[in-house]
Amino acid sequence: MDKKIKNYIIYAVFIVLLFLSTLFKSFSTDVLWPKDQNYKGSFDGIIFSDPQDIAGLNVTRTIFKENNKDLVKYDISFLYEGDFGNLRILGNPVGQIFLPNKMNPVFSDVTLKGEYNKINNALFQDNLKLKDLYKKVPEHDFSAVSKVRVPLDKEVQEVKFSILYEPREINHGLKGNVAKNAVFVTNARVESFRDTTKQEKGIKNESKNFQESGYYVNSIEVINERQVKSISFESTLNSIVFIISIAAAILLIWLDRSKSQVPLLISMMLSVMTVSRFLDKGATAFGILFIWTITGYIVSLLSYAITNEGNKIRNNDFKRSIAWTLIFLLVNIVIFIIPRTF
């Protein structure tokens, strides 16, 4: 069999090993987007049993800090023109809701039925600026849950109250908080909706309003631009390095030169370092220190097998591979482990 064909077969074994190594639990999307730091969010808002009886609905939204905690405040006012009805407060309000006299809330947990899947699709396909990033987060869709029902009565026509929520946070496992968002939904016609959240340095506020299946939707994203750009840059750079490392290895095997062992080894080790991120997976410290190190040793032996005459691994190659593996381990500690400690 031609030596080049044998070399490509050996390299194909490496590629299979490379992708199989990412199946370990030490490599997963949960490293980059931890489930315990990215809770399933719910819609904010108010849903009326008879939306045609509501007039002059005005909403003002503000995101602010209180005791180092971010809160979303909605100041809501409307005129009730019906006789008897109900409104449902969406989501999980925090603190007490101060309603007008004669309006007594009833507490009951329900998941509302309606076109909420269509609202989620509209948000994550067209309307949210960081929609592609949010899709990497487990359970990124908003749920339509309600814990509070408020009876409406013709005796109380002018209604004013405020609701407080915690914004949904999007957290990266290595970068920390990337964005906060909140989505207000109602089935009554909105006369005025204002966002009064202050713009902070390095933070960008993105607001969007649209209608979907009879619902009025107003979203806001508070984006940490520096972190988002950093994640995007690192992901793009990683993909470029991975593709170049594969192409370089294929070219070096084609050239079939005895002096190509070191460049070939470097390109293969770069593939090991970048394959998990290329697949949108992160690597744990265990994966970097142990699985990558073991894979690096095997890769070193394969590089000698490809460049040696007869595709044989000599006794000295085992010793040299240990040295290369230690260098590989040291590089990984400097590039990946040490930055995580700060």
Secondary structure as UniProt FT lines:
FT   HELIX           3..21
FT   TURN            22..23
FT   TURN            25..26
FT   STRAND          27..28
FT   HELIX           29..32
FT   HELIX           35..37
FT   STRAND          44..48
FT   HELIX           51..53
FT   STRAND          54..66
FT   TURN            67..68
FT   STRAND          69..80
FT   STRAND          84..91
FT   TURN            101..102
FT   STRAND          106..111
FT   HELIX           116..122
FT   HELIX           123..127
FT   TURN            129..130
FT   HELIX           131..134
FT   TURN            135..136
FT   TURN            138..139
FT   STRAND          145..153
FT   TURN            154..155
FT   STRAND          158..165
FT   STRAND          168..172
FT   TURN            173..175
FT   STRAND          176..186
FT   STRAND          190..195
FT   TURN            201..202
FT   STRAND          203..212
FT   TURN            213..214
FT   STRAND          215..224
FT   HELIX           225..255
FT   HELIX           258..260
FT   HELIX           261..278
FT   TURN            279..280
FT   STRAND          282..283
FT   HELIX           285..286
FT   HELIX           287..291
FT   HELIX           292..307
FT   HELIX           309..311
FT   HELIX           315..332
FT   HELIX           333..337
FT   HELIX           338..340
//
